[in-house]
Amino acid sequence: MKIVGIALIVLGASLIVLEMHTLTIYLLATAAVLVAGGVTALAGGGVLWTLAAMVIAGVVALPLAHWIRGHLRNSASEDVSRDDTGHSVTVVEAAAGTLRVAYRGSTWNARLRDASAAVPQPGHTLIISAREGSTLVLEPPPSSL
């Protein structure tokens, strides 16, 4: 069981590292489940005790993660996302339905609000209508409607 315990702890540690990149909190909860199982297995618990520890940790950690995530919402970051609305961007690259646009001194991933619209060519100017994470949602400027 020691190899299983070590494997569970290594998997849990890997999820902790991945959590640092995603910031979802759910991977941290899943890592806690794996570490609880790993520690139990290393302490000499059999398969049943290891699984029981993982279930108990999951029943506690996952709802806790959901609650924490709900309370970590930051209205200031949502306001910043809304601040982008209405600004113009220039298409830098348009290939295979993926747009790259120049905005704030760098290039951003973007998509058209109307997926059926014609793909704009590089150099065209579009307007930001929303932001979904780091992807800008674009529409044509009012004068070209």
N, C-alpha and C positions, 0 to 999 in steps of 0.2 A: 504493500500500500504506500510505501514511502515514495516510489516513483510517481504514483498517481498524485500524491500530495504536492510533490515538487512541480509536476506538470500543471496542476491547478493554480499554484501560486505564480508560476511563470506566465500562464495565460492571463491571470488577474493583473499582474504587473504590466503586461503588454496592453491590456485594455486601459489601464491608468494612463499610460503614455499616449494612447490614441485619444483618450478623453481630453488631454491637453490641447489637441488639435481641433476637436469638434465642439467642446464646451456644451454638451447636451445634458450632463449630469447622469443620464441613464447608463452610460458606459461605466461610470464610477460605481453605480449601484450594482451592476453586473459583475464588476471586478470584486466588489465586496463579497458577493455570493461565491465566486471562485476561490477567493482567499480564505473564506470561512471553511469551505470544503477542504482546501489544501491543508490548513492548519489542523483540522480534525483528523484528516488522513495521516498526517505526520505524527500526531499525538497517539496514534495507534487505534483510532476508531476504524471499525470495519466499514464495508460498503454502505450498510444501512445507516450508521451514525454519520457518515460523510454526507450522504444524500439528505438526511434529516437536517444537518447543519446548513446545508445549502438552501433547502426549502425555507427554513426559519429565517435565514438571512435575506432571502428573496422576498418573503412576506413583509419584512420590515423595511428593507432597503429600497425596493422599487416604489412603493407608495410614498416613502419619505422623499425620494428623488423627484417624484412628480410634484409633491407639495413645494419643495425647494425651488424647482424650476418655475412654478407659477408665481412664487414670491420674488424671484430674481429679475422679473421683467423690469426693464428700465425705460421709463417714458421719455427720458432725455435722448436715448438712442433712437427711439421711434420718431421723435421730433426732428432729429438730424436726417433721418431717411426722408421725411416729408419735405425737408428743406431742399432736396434735390429736384422736387417736382417743378416743372416749368422751365428748367434750364435747358439750353440747347447743347447738342453734342454733334460731332462730325463723324461720319462713318469712315473708319480706317480700313476695315476689311469685311467682306461679306462673302462667306463660302459655306456651302452645304447647310444653309439655314442658320448659321452662327454669325452673329455680328460682333465686331470689335469696334468700339468707338473711343474717340479722344474726349476725355472729360477730366477736369481738375489736374491737368498736367500728366496724365497717364492714360493707358488704354484699359477699357472695362469690357467685360462680357455684357452683351445686351440681347434683347429679343423684342420683336414687334408685338404690340398689344393685340393687333389683328393678325393672327397667324396666316390668314389667307391673302394678306396684302402682298404686293410685289416687293421683292427684296431690293432695298436701295443699294445703289452703287457707291463705291468709295468717293468721298467728297460731299455727299449729300448731308444736309443738316436735318436733324430730327429733334423732337422735344421729349424730355423725360416725363412720363406720366406716373411712374411709381418706381420703387426699388424693392427687389426681392432678394434679401441678403446682399450679395455683391453683384447681382445682375440687375442692370437697368432695364426697365420696361419702357419702350419708346412708341411714339406715334408721330405722324407727319405734323409739321407746323400748321397752324390754323390757315395761313394764306394758301396752302396747297390742298386744302380739303375740297 
